[in-house]
């Protein structure tokens, strides 16, 4: 008398269904998390600006510290509006002769403070690099072999190597920032010969999604031009 083999069809279907549920959950998390975090951070910044600006205003102005809209009630954003206006006014003053003189004087004072000098210099260089219209920062997405030959990682060309670093290297190199997964704000700075890089057609945004998702979100192949 032979014993029938156990029917594994139902168990396989259960495992398959649970796998789909798990896949759907992580896909939904990947889609919603960036949106929710962006909304939360935006709300946090606006809320902080509102509270700080209101404290600086005279008490008689506090009733005008929110934008009142019929039906929807009070909409926060007064502090953000005032902040934008103040930054714009500072920019207008800084563009003039007196403003440039004040900025130079302030930088001289900051440069005499050991710790503050390093922080200010780092932030200034980052902002100048990102905001400069002629900068090549994070415009090119490349593949570079790292940490050894045969292994490829996503990198961002942040500029041409200059100064003492380039003078110490016998060949011309470019600066490549290799981000880590899932936090692309940390990573490694490499000085690579241009010939060792493979330039990709994907955008910086697509490359960042690829890095943050750990390879789950992969950009479509860009068709070659005829």
ABEGO torsion letter per residue (X at the ends): XBBBBBBAAAAAAAAAAAAAAAAAAAAAAAAAAAAAAAAAAAAAAAAAAAAAAAAABBAAAAAAABBBBBGAEBBBGAAAAAAAAAAAAAAAAAABAAAAAAAAAAAAAAAABAAAAAAAAAAAAAAAAAABAABABGABBBBBBOABBGBBBBBBBAEBBBEAAAAABABBBBBBBBBBOABAABEBBBBBBAAABBBBABBAAAAAAAAAAGGABBBBBBBBBX
